[in-house]
Amino acid sequence: MQINDIQLKQLIEASLFVMGKPLSIKMIKDTVLVKFDVSRARIKTCLDELQQDYQERGVQLVEVASGYRFQTQELLSEFLQPLWQEKSPKYSRATLETLAVIAYQQPVTRGDIEHVRGVAVSSHIIKSLADRHWVKTVGHKEVPGRPALYATTTEFLSYFGLKALADLPSLTDEESLQALFEKVSMAPQQTEESN
């Protein structure tokens, strides 16, 4: 079946609005466009046009690691905060430090994290990061005991608005690191107990 450019753009736009998570070009093609003869290049062109259309609006179309999603402009987040009924999660310093070590030095073992942080890492911290789908076990280190190796996920990248690990701020840029971790408290999610 054929679809004209206006209809294609409308269907992609509507799909992105109704999904609560990013959509990849493949997912768009294999779901809402499965009945239509549309190339990946044509879908990408449509997404590029939508990004242009929304560039000056309060909501923008952005590409993250797991696909495309609509999100509010970052500068509006403090004004939108009162709309959320739930209290934003607060993550302990230990949790954020553990996440940073995994993100910047992956794949790492729990022992590697403890060596960098200088203190023991609670299994609760690793579990809470895994429950959020921000980290996962990617294998086991070939040493006695075969400890698990942890790495970040595409959900981690998407949550923080990153396309790839290369987009992480430099470790010497304290302001960028602080801004990155402040994003954790911008969206309502389940809260975590402090460690």
N, C-alpha and C positions, 0 to 999 in steps of 0.2 A: 504494500500500500504506500501511496505517496502522501506527503504532508508538506504544506507550504511553509515558508520561513516564519511567517507571523504565528501560525499555529504551533510550530515547533518551539519557538521562543516562549510562547505562553505555556505550553505543556511542561517544558523544562523548569520555567520559573515557578509554576504551581507545585511541581514535584519537590523542588527545593524548599518551598514554604511549608509543605505538609510534613516533611520528614524532620525528625528531631535530631538527626545526625547527618554528617557529611555524606554526599553522594558522589561516587566516582563516575567517570564517563562510562565505564563498562557497566556499572549498576544501572545508570539511566538507560543505556542502550538495551540491556537485558530485561528491563522491567517495563517502564511506561512506554518505551519506544519499540518493544519487541514486535509489534504488528506492522511497523513502518520500515521502509527501506531508507535508513539514515546512516551515513558514515560517521565514524568517530571524529573525523576532521570537521564535519558539519556541526556536530554537537559541540565541539571545542570552539568553533567560531561563534556559535550561539551563546556559549558561556562567556566568551570574551566580550560580546556585545552587552550582555546583562551586567557584567562587571563595570563597563563604561556607563551604562544607564544608571547604576546605583552609586557611582563614585561620589557624588555630592549630597547624598541622602543620609538620613540618620541610620539606615540599615544598609550594609554593604555586602556584596557577594565576594567571599574570599576563598582562596584555595589553600587547603591545609593538607597534611600528609595523607589523610584517608579520602579526600575528595573536595567537593565544593559545598559551602554552606553560607547561609545568610547569618550575619551577626551585626550587633549594633556597633557604631563607631566607639572606639575605646574612650575617647574624650567625653562621651555621654554617660559612661557607666556610673559615676558618682551621683548623677541626677536621677538615674533609673533605679538605684538601689532601694528606695522606699517602696517600690512596687512589689518587691519580693517579700512575701509573708514570712518565709522561713528565715532563720538566722543563718548567715553564711558560715561555712565550716572554718574552724580555726585549726591549723596544723601546728604541731609542736616544732620547735627549732630542730629537734632530733630527726623528725620526719622529713623536714625540708632539706636538712643536711644529707640525710641518707639518699633522698631522691636526687640531689645534686651530684653526689659521688657516683651513683649509678648512671645518670645521664652523661656525665663528662668522661667517665673512665670505663664504660661498659665494653665487654661483659666483665662483671666483677663478682667475687664471692662475698659472703657475709664477712669473712675474715679480712678481705681487702678493704671493705667499708670500715670495719673496726680499726684497721691500721691507719687509714686516712683521718678518721674522726677522733681516734685516740681513746674511744670508750666502746663498751659493748653495745651491740645493736639488738634491741628487743625484737623477738620474733613477731610481736604484735605490729611493729612498724612495717616490716616486710609484708605481712599479711594484709594490712590495710592498704598498702600501695598496690598489691596484687588484686585485692578486691575492687579497687578503683579502676583496674585494668591499665594502670600506668606503668607497671613493671611485670615481667614474666620471666620464668626460668627458661633459659635458652640452651642448656646443656649442663655438663658437669666437668669440673676441672680434673685433669688426670694426675691427681696427687692422692696420697692416702686419705681415705674417707670420702673421696669424690664429692666435694662440696658443690652445691648448685651454683651455676653462673646466672646472674641477673642482668637484664637489659630492659630498656624502655620499649614501649609499644607505640603503634601509630595513634592509639587513643591518647597517649601522653602528648605526642606532637600536636594532635588536633586540638586538645584541650587548651594548650598554651599558644595556639595560633601559629604553629611552626609547620613548614613543609618538610624539613629534613633536620637531622641533628646538626648539620653545618650552620643552621640558622640560630643555634643557641648563642647567647651573648658571650663575649670573651670573658674568661675568668678574671681578668684584670679590671673589668668594667663593673664596679660595684653597683652603680645606679641601674644598669641594665639587669643585673641579677636580681636586685630588689624589686624592680618593676615586674620582672617575669614571675617571681613568687607571689607578688601581690595579686596577680590574676587569679590565684587559687581561691581567694575569698570573694571574687566578683560574682560567681554564679551559685545559686542555692544548691547544695548537695548535702549528703548525710554528714553529720559532725563526727569528729574523731576525738577520743579521749586524749588528753595531754599525757606525755611520758615524762 
